């Protein structure tokens, strides 16, 4: 192989690394940090779309309250995002129904 072919191959690998491999590693690291930071009282959404509040956080799982006296245990890896106070407001209650005139 001549040096130009080697340089082109190395350049292609560099482009693949910076556009595909590195961002995926970064995203995995962010997800791992998010799952480690989950704590009691956080309002979250699971990957299945279930909204709830964390009642108890364990090493690999959390106890999630999804309604009054309805609790489920779910793996931390099954939680996709945390809902901000902007979504629920400052209080514990959220709007359950919309009034249509």
C-alpha positions, 0 to 999 in steps of 0.5 A: 500500500502506498502512503496516500492510501494509508492516509485516506484510510486513517482519515476515514477512520478519524471521521468515523470516530469523531462523528459516530463513536465519540458522540455515542460514548458521550451519550452513554456516559451522560445516561450513566451519570443521570441514572446514578443521580436519581434520588427520592422525590424526583419526578421521572418518566420511564422508557415506556412512558409511565410518569411517577415520583421516586419513593425509594432509590436503591443501587440498581432499582427505584420504587416509583409511585405512579398513582395514589398507593400504586407503586412499582419497582423499576430498574434505573436503566428503565428511566428515560428522563426527569420531569422539571418543575416547569412541567409540574409546577412548584406544588405536588398537584398537577392538572388532572382534567381540562375543562372544555366549554 
